[in-house]
């Protein structure tokens, strides 16, 4: 293959094997020793016959978060074509994301495709729905916290720092100062419905009914959050928004919420996450047309929060 070796990829398993490199890239590629702090590995059963044939193994390794641990490996220097070949080689259990090596270098690595499954220390930031409003058990985040900590009470931590009324702009400004003391490996940003709202008084005749202009400004906030997470060695996960009952939320605390703008937010988040190799957990479907699961057309009931948690768990764990 030809082209500039513009990409670096941290490998901790079969991609370091010269036989695998020959099968994928046509020969050995330049490598250098490296380590990845804050991770350990666990075995993963492989069933794809092509991958087994290339590696000669039916059990590979996958990364898992562990405070104080590190994984030794190597950085591969790859062309566009070689990186694409590596993507094709990895099975669906893996996804390519940015990480920071022990040296401080940012690089690609293949992580667990379920972003919350390998997590040890999770921080949640967001608005009133992430905060758990209308549910004395703490909402979907409370359910997630209980399940996460129960998996390993001695090691796992969960911090819900959501603040009712927050927008992504608020979250991007407030989050950097909150992370260092909590040492998260996963930053779960609940992109709430506030980012699609417009003042109720100006709703009629609004020239940007689908919110396109406003949503374009959110890219800067998400870029900041991505940089913040990477700087902490944490994986950014963006969740939301959830479905709303427009007939009951036309004028809520001085704001107007419409389904068109909420859907525009949903589409924007999906597109931004795909373009930036960030995990997006879509929370729209579990409450769709389920008006009985919304207290006021916007905030889920306790049962609605439970439905969001179960859906989030299926996507992220």
C-alpha positions as CSV (number, residue, x, y, z in Angstrom):
1,X,0.0,0.0,0.0
2,X,1.1,3.6,-0.7
3,X,0.5,6.9,0.9
4,X,1.7,8.9,3.9
5,X,1.6,7.1,7.3
6,X,-0.4,9.8,8.9
7,X,-2.2,7.6,11.4
8,X,-1.0,6.1,14.6
9,X,-2.8,3.2,16.2
10,X,-2.1,1.6,19.6
11,X,-2.1,-2.2,19.4
12,X,-2.0,-4.5,22.4
13,X,-2.8,-7.8,20.7
14,X,-2.8,-9.5,17.3
15,X,-2.2,-6.4,15.2
16,X,1.4,-6.5,16.6
17,X,1.9,-9.9,15.0
18,X,3.9,-9.7,11.8
19,X,1.8,-12.5,10.2
20,X,-1.4,-10.5,10.8
21,X,0.3,-7.3,9.5
22,X,1.3,-9.2,6.3
23,X,-2.2,-10.5,5.9
24,X,-3.8,-7.1,6.3
25,X,-1.2,-4.6,5.0
26,X,0.9,-6.7,2.7
27,X,3.9,-6.6,5.1
28,X,5.2,-5.3,8.4
29,X,4.5,-1.7,9.3
30,X,6.6,0.7,11.3
31,X,6.0,0.2,15.1
32,X,7.3,1.6,18.3
33,X,6.8,0.5,21.9
34,X,4.1,2.2,23.9
35,X,1.9,1.8,26.9
36,X,-1.6,2.9,27.8
37,X,-2.3,3.9,31.4
38,X,-5.7,3.3,33.1
39,X,-6.5,0.1,31.3
40,X,-6.2,-3.6,31.7
41,X,-7.3,-6.4,29.3
42,X,-9.8,-9.2,29.3
43,X,-10.3,-12.1,26.9
44,X,-12.8,-11.9,24.0
45,X,-14.1,-14.9,22.2
46,X,-13.9,-14.5,18.4
47,X,-16.2,-16.3,16.0
48,X,-15.5,-14.6,12.7
49,X,-13.6,-17.2,10.7
50,X,-11.7,-14.7,8.6
51,X,-10.3,-13.0,11.7
52,X,-9.4,-16.4,13.2
53,X,-7.7,-17.4,10.0
54,X,-5.6,-14.2,10.0
55,X,-4.6,-14.3,13.7
56,X,-4.6,-18.1,14.3
57,X,-6.5,-17.4,17.5
58,X,-10.1,-17.6,18.5
59,X,-9.6,-15.6,21.7
60,X,-8.4,-12.0,21.4
61,X,-7.9,-9.3,24.1
62,X,-10.1,-6.2,24.7
63,X,-9.4,-3.2,26.8
64,X,-11.1,-2.6,30.2
65,X,-10.7,0.4,32.5
66,X,-8.7,0.0,35.7
67,X,-7.4,2.9,37.7
68,X,-3.6,2.4,38.3
69,X,-3.2,-0.3,35.7
70,X,-1.5,-0.1,32.3
71,X,-1.2,-2.1,29.1
72,X,2.0,-2.5,27.2
73,X,1.8,-2.6,23.4
74,X,3.0,-0.8,20.3
75,X,2.1,2.2,18.2
76,X,1.6,1.2,14.5
77,X,2.1,3.9,11.9
78,X,-0.4,3.5,9.1
79,X,-1.6,4.9,5.8
80,X,-5.3,5.7,5.2
81,X,-5.6,2.4,3.4
82,X,-3.9,0.4,6.2
83,X,-6.1,2.0,8.8
84,X,-9.2,1.1,6.8
85,X,-7.9,-2.5,6.6
86,X,-7.4,-2.6,10.4
87,X,-11.0,-1.4,10.8
88,X,-12.3,-4.1,8.6
89,X,-10.2,-6.7,10.5
90,X,-11.7,-5.8,13.9
91,X,-15.0,-7.6,14.8
92,X,-18.1,-5.7,15.9
93,X,-17.2,-5.9,19.6
94,X,-14.5,-3.3,18.9
95,X,-14.7,0.3,17.8
96,X,-12.0,2.8,17.0
97,X,-11.7,5.8,19.4
98,X,-9.0,8.3,20.5
99,X,-6.9,7.6,23.6
100,X,-3.9,9.2,25.3
101,X,-0.9,7.1,25.8
102,X,1.3,7.1,28.9
103,X,3.7,9.3,26.9
104,X,1.0,12.0,26.5
105,X,0.5,11.2,22.8
106,X,-3.0,11.0,21.4
107,X,-3.6,8.0,19.1
108,X,-6.3,5.6,17.9
109,X,-7.1,2.4,19.7
110,X,-9.8,-0.3,19.4
111,X,-12.0,-0.1,22.4
112,X,-15.1,-2.1,23.5
113,X,-18.0,-1.1,21.2
114,X,-20.3,-0.9,24.2
115,X,-19.0,2.2,25.8
116,X,-20.2,1.7,29.4
117,X,-19.3,-2.0,29.6
118,X,-15.6,-1.5,30.2
119,X,-16.0,1.6,32.4
120,X,-14.8,1.8,36.0
121,X,-15.3,5.5,37.0
122,X,-18.3,7.3,35.3
123,X,-19.2,11.0,35.5
124,X,-22.6,12.1,34.2
125,X,-23.2,15.8,33.3
126,X,-26.4,17.2,31.8
127,X,-29.8,18.7,32.7
128,X,-32.9,17.9,34.8
129,X,-33.7,14.6,33.0
130,X,-30.1,13.3,33.7
131,X,-30.4,14.7,37.2
132,X,-33.5,12.5,37.8
133,X,-36.3,15.0,38.2
134,X,-39.7,13.4,38.9
135,X,-38.1,10.1,40.1
136,X,-37.2,9.7,43.8
137,X,-34.7,7.0,42.8
138,X,-32.6,9.4,40.8
139,X,-33.9,8.7,37.3
140,X,-32.1,6.7,34.7
141,X,-28.8,7.8,36.0
142,X,-29.7,6.5,39.5
143,X,-30.6,3.1,38.0
144,X,-27.3,3.1,36.0
145,X,-25.3,4.0,39.1
146,X,-26.8,1.2,41.2
147,X,-26.1,-1.4,38.5
148,X,-22.6,-0.1,37.8
149,X,-21.5,0.0,41.4
150,X,-23.1,-3.4,42.2
151,X,-20.8,-4.9,39.6
152,X,-17.7,-4.2,41.7
153,X,-18.5,-2.1,44.8
154,X,-14.8,-1.9,45.8
155,X,-13.5,-0.4,42.6
156,X,-16.3,1.2,40.6
157,X,-17.5,4.8,41.1
158,X,-20.4,6.8,39.7
159,X,-20.8,10.6,39.9
160,X,-24.0,12.3,38.7
161,X,-23.1,16.0,38.3
162,X,-26.2,16.9,36.2
163,X,-27.8,20.3,37.0
164,X,-31.4,21.1,36.0
165,X,-31.7,23.7,33.3
166,X,-28.2,23.1,31.9
167,X,-27.5,23.4,28.2
168,X,-24.5,21.9,26.4
169,X,-22.9,25.4,26.5
170,X,-23.3,25.4,30.3
171,X,-21.9,21.8,30.6
172,X,-18.9,22.5,28.4
173,X,-18.0,25.5,30.6
174,X,-18.6,23.8,34.0
175,X,-17.2,20.3,33.4
176,X,-13.5,20.9,33.1
177,X,-13.2,22.0,36.8
178,X,-15.2,19.0,38.0
179,X,-13.2,16.1,36.6
180,X,-9.7,16.1,38.0
181,X,-10.8,15.2,41.6
182,X,-13.1,12.4,40.4
183,X,-10.6,10.8,37.9
184,X,-13.2,9.6,35.5
185,X,-12.5,7.1,32.7
186,X,-15.9,7.8,31.1
187,X,-17.7,11.1,30.7
188,X,-21.4,10.6,29.9
189,X,-22.9,13.8,28.5
190,X,-26.7,13.9,28.5
191,X,-27.5,16.3,25.7
192,X,-30.9,17.4,27.0
193,X,-33.9,18.9,25.4
194,X,-32.9,22.4,26.6
195,X,-30.6,22.7,23.6
196,X,-33.6,22.7,21.3
197,X,-35.7,25.2,23.2
198,X,-36.7,28.7,22.1
199,X,-38.3,31.5,24.2
200,X,-42.1,30.9,24.3
201,X,-42.8,34.5,23.4
202,X,-40.8,34.3,20.2
203,X,-42.1,30.9,19.1
204,X,-44.7,32.1,16.6
205,X,-43.2,32.9,13.3
206,X,-39.7,31.8,14.4
207,X,-37.5,31.9,11.3
208,X,-35.5,28.9,12.5
209,X,-38.3,26.5,13.3
210,X,-36.1,23.4,13.1
211,X,-33.3,25.0,15.1
212,X,-30.7,24.4,12.4
213,X,-28.8,27.7,13.1
214,X,-28.8,27.2,16.9
215,X,-27.7,23.6,16.7
216,X,-24.8,24.4,14.5
217,X,-23.4,26.4,17.4
218,X,-23.4,23.3,19.6
219,X,-20.5,21.9,17.7
220,X,-18.2,24.2,19.6
221,X,-19.5,23.0,23.0
222,X,-19.1,19.3,22.0
223,X,-15.6,20.0,20.6
224,X,-14.7,21.4,24.0
225,X,-16.2,18.5,25.9
226,X,-14.3,16.0,23.6
227,X,-11.0,17.8,24.3
228,X,-11.8,17.9,28.0
229,X,-12.5,14.2,28.1
230,X,-9.4,13.3,26.1
231,X,-7.3,15.5,28.3
232,X,-8.5,13.5,31.4
233,X,-7.9,10.2,29.6
234,X,-11.7,9.7,29.6
235,X,-14.0,8.3,26.9
236,X,-16.7,10.7,25.8
237,X,-20.2,9.3,25.5
238,X,-23.1,11.5,24.3
239,X,-26.7,10.4,25.2
240,X,-30.0,11.9,24.2
241,X,-32.3,13.5,23.5
242,X,-35.5,11.7,24.7
243,X,-38.9,11.9,23.0
244,X,-41.3,14.7,24.1
245,X,-45.0,15.3,23.8
246,X,-45.2,18.6,22.0
247,X,-48.9,19.2,22.8
248,X,-48.0,19.5,26.5
249,X,-44.7,21.4,26.2
250,X,-45.5,24.3,24.0
251,X,-44.9,26.8,26.9
252,X,-42.8,25.4,29.8
253,X,-41.2,27.8,32.2
254,X,-40.9,30.4,29.5
255,X,-39.6,28.0,26.9
256,X,-41.1,26.3,23.9
257,X,-40.2,22.8,22.9
258,X,-41.2,21.3,19.6
259,X,-40.7,17.8,18.1
260,X,-39.1,19.2,14.9
261,X,-36.4,21.0,16.9
262,X,-35.9,18.0,19.1
263,X,-35.5,15.8,16.1
264,X,-33.0,18.3,14.6
265,X,-31.0,18.0,17.8
266,X,-31.1,14.2,17.6
267,X,-29.9,14.2,14.0
268,X,-27.2,16.8,14.8
269,X,-25.8,14.7,17.7
270,X,-25.7,11.6,15.7
271,X,-23.9,13.3,12.8
272,X,-21.4,15.0,15.0
273,X,-20.6,11.8,16.9
274,X,-20.1,9.8,13.7
275,X,-17.8,12.4,12.2
276,X,-15.7,12.6,15.4
277,X,-15.6,8.9,16.3
278,X,-17.6,9.6,19.5
279,X,-20.2,7.2,21.0
280,X,-23.8,8.3,20.7
281,X,-26.5,6.6,22.8
282,X,-29.9,7.5,21.3
283,X,-32.6,7.8,23.9
284,X,-35.5,8.8,21.6
285,X,-37.2,5.4,21.0
286,X,-38.2,4.1,24.5
287,X,-40.6,7.0,25.2
288,X,-41.9,7.5,21.6
289,X,-45.6,8.0,21.7
290,X,-45.7,6.9,25.4
291,X,-47.3,10.0,26.8
292,X,-48.2,8.0,30.0
293,X,-44.4,7.9,30.7
294,X,-44.1,11.7,30.8
295,X,-45.1,13.8,33.8
296,X,-45.5,17.1,31.9
297,X,-44.8,16.1,28.3
298,X,-41.1,16.6,28.9
299,X,-39.8,14.9,32.1
300,X,-40.2,11.2,32.4
301,X,-42.1,9.5,35.2
302,X,-40.3,7.0,37.4
303,X,-41.4,4.3,34.9
304,X,-40.2,6.5,32.0
305,X,-36.8,6.8,33.7
306,X,-36.7,3.0,34.1
307,X,-37.5,2.6,30.4
308,X,-34.6,5.0,29.5
309,X,-32.2,3.1,31.8
310,X,-33.1,-0.2,30.2
311,X,-32.6,1.2,26.7
312,X,-29.4,2.9,27.7
313,X,-28.2,-0.4,29.2
314,X,-28.9,-2.3,26.1
315,X,-26.9,0.2,24.0
316,X,-24.1,1.0,26.3
317,X,-23.5,-2.2,28.4
